[in-house]
Amino acid sequence: MKKTRMILIAAALVVALGPAPALAGPDTDIGFRGWGPRVGLSIDPDQIHFGAHLDFGNFARHIRFQPNVELGFGDHVNLYTVNAEAAYRFSSRWDVWTPYLGGGIGANIKDYDNGKNDSAETDLGVNLLGGIEKGLSNGDRFFIEGKFSLNDVPDVKATVGWTFYH
């Protein structure tokens, strides 16, 4: 089972990180821009999650590619996710709070802790997300995000995060 998980995670990373440059057009700034931590809560399973994300810039006007990984703990299950997500930011100004909407796909590994009958399963997740984001005076960015799963992996996530730029 562990070998299957590792293969799935590797495949998800290839999908998440591979196609972005091929999508580049005239209004783009594709390429690694920054990274950051994220933390939050989820419902069904009721968990605390944390992780990290990468900012690969815009592959179309206002549309950013931002893959992430998250680890969720609680409710007798550990949830490991790798997400390939893109979001449309409604403004190009960074000095104000600006909403964004997006979505993506992800690989989700649920590792159940049921005592003697531990089990695991892997699902493909489809997510819709929305949030608000603000650029800070030092060039970094802060965001608050809600994520809704179309196939209950988990149902809802609320996340805050920070993106550091070089």
C-alpha positions in Angstrom: 0.0 0.0 0.0 2.8 2.4 0.8 4.3 1.9 -2.7 1.0 2.7 -4.3 0.7 5.9 -2.2 4.2 7.1 -3.2 3.5 6.4 -6.9 0.2 8.3 -6.7 1.9 11.3 -5.0 4.7 11.3 -7.5 2.2 11.2 -10.4 0.2 14.0 -8.9 3.3 16.2 -8.5 4.2 15.6 -12.2 0.7 16.6 -13.2 0.7 19.6 -10.9 4.1 21.0 -11.8 4.5 19.8 -15.4 2.0 21.5 -17.7 2.1 25.1 -16.5 4.8 26.4 -18.8 3.0 24.9 -21.8 -0.1 27.0 -21.0 1.8 30.3 -21.1 0.4 33.1 -23.3 1.1 36.8 -24.0 -0.3 38.1 -20.6 1.7 35.7 -18.5 4.6 35.7 -16.0 4.8 31.9 -15.6 7.7 30.5 -13.5 8.4 30.0 -9.8 7.6 33.1 -7.9 7.3 32.1 -4.2 6.2 29.6 -1.6 4.5 29.6 1.7 2.9 27.8 4.6 -0.9 27.2 5.1 -2.9 26.1 8.1 -6.6 25.6 8.8 -9.6 23.5 9.8 -11.8 21.1 7.8 -15.3 19.6 8.2 -16.1 15.9 7.6 -13.5 14.8 8.5 -13.2 17.3 11.3 -9.5 18.0 11.2 -6.7 20.5 11.6 -4.6 20.7 8.5 -1.3 22.3 7.5 0.8 22.3 4.5 2.7 24.4 1.9 2.0 25.9 -1.5 4.1 27.2 -4.5 3.3 30.2 -6.6 4.1 29.5 -10.3 2.9 32.9 -11.5 0.1 33.7 -14.0 -0.4 31.4 -17.0 -3.2 33.7 -18.2 -4.2 37.2 -17.2 -5.0 37.2 -13.5 -5.0 33.4 -13.4 -2.3 32.0 -11.1 -1.2 28.4 -10.8 -0.6 27.5 -7.2 -0.2 23.8 -6.4 -0.1 22.7 -2.7 0.2 19.8 -0.3 -1.7 19.5 2.9 -1.7 17.1 5.8 -4.9 16.7 7.9 -5.1 15.1 11.3 -8.1 14.2 13.5 -11.4 12.3 13.4 -9.5 9.0 13.4 -8.1 9.6 9.9 -4.9 11.2 8.5 -5.6 12.9 5.2 -2.7 13.5 2.8 -3.5 15.7 -0.3 -1.6 17.0 -3.3 -3.6 19.6 -5.2 -3.0 21.3 -8.6 -5.1 24.5 -8.3 -5.5 27.7 -10.2 -7.2 30.9 -9.1 -8.5 34.0 -10.9 -7.6 37.2 -8.9 -10.1 40.0 -9.6 -7.6 42.9 -9.3 -4.0 43.5 -10.3 -3.5 45.9 -7.4 -1.8 44.3 -4.4 -2.2 47.0 -1.8 -5.9 46.2 -1.2 -7.8 43.0 -0.1 -9.0 41.4 -3.3 -11.2 38.3 -3.8 -10.3 35.4 -6.0 -12.0 32.2 -7.2 -10.6 29.0 -8.6 -10.5 25.3 -8.5 -8.4 22.2 -9.2 -7.9 18.5 -8.8 -6.0 16.6 -6.2 -4.9 13.2 -5.0 -6.2 12.4 -1.6 -4.9 9.6 0.6 -7.1 8.7 3.6 -5.2 6.7 6.3 -7.8 5.4 8.8 -6.8 4.6 12.4 -9.5 2.2 13.6 -7.5 0.3 16.2 -6.9 -3.2 14.9 -8.5 -2.7 11.5 -6.4 0.2 10.1 -7.1 0.8 6.4 -6.3 3.3 3.7 -7.9 4.5 0.5 -7.0 6.9 -2.3 -9.4 9.3 -4.1 -9.3 11.9 -6.8 -10.5 15.2 -5.4 -12.2 18.0 -7.3 -12.1 21.4 -5.5 -13.7 24.8 -5.8 -12.1 27.6 -3.9 -12.5 31.2 -3.1 -10.8 33.7 -0.8 -9.3 37.1 -0.3 -5.7 38.1 -0.6 -3.6 41.1 0.1 0.0 42.1 -0.8 2.1 43.3 2.2 4.5 46.2 2.2 7.5 43.8 2.1 6.3 42.1 -1.1 4.8 39.0 0.6 1.1 38.1 0.5 -1.4 36.9 3.0 -4.7 35.1 2.2 -7.8 33.6 3.7 -9.4 30.8 1.7 -12.4 28.5 1.7 -12.3 25.3 -0.3 -15.3 23.1 -1.1 -14.9 19.5 -2.4 -17.2 18.3 -5.0 -16.7 14.7 -3.8 -16.4 15.0 0.0 -12.6 14.8 0.5 -13.2 16.7 2.9 -16.4 18.6 2.6 -15.1 22.1 3.5 -11.8 23.6 4.4 -11.0 27.0 5.8 -7.3 28.0 5.4 -5.1 30.9 6.1 -1.7 31.2 4.5 1.3 33.4 3.7 3.3 33.5 0.5 7.0 34.5 0.6 8.5 36.0 -2.5 12.2 36.3 -3.4 
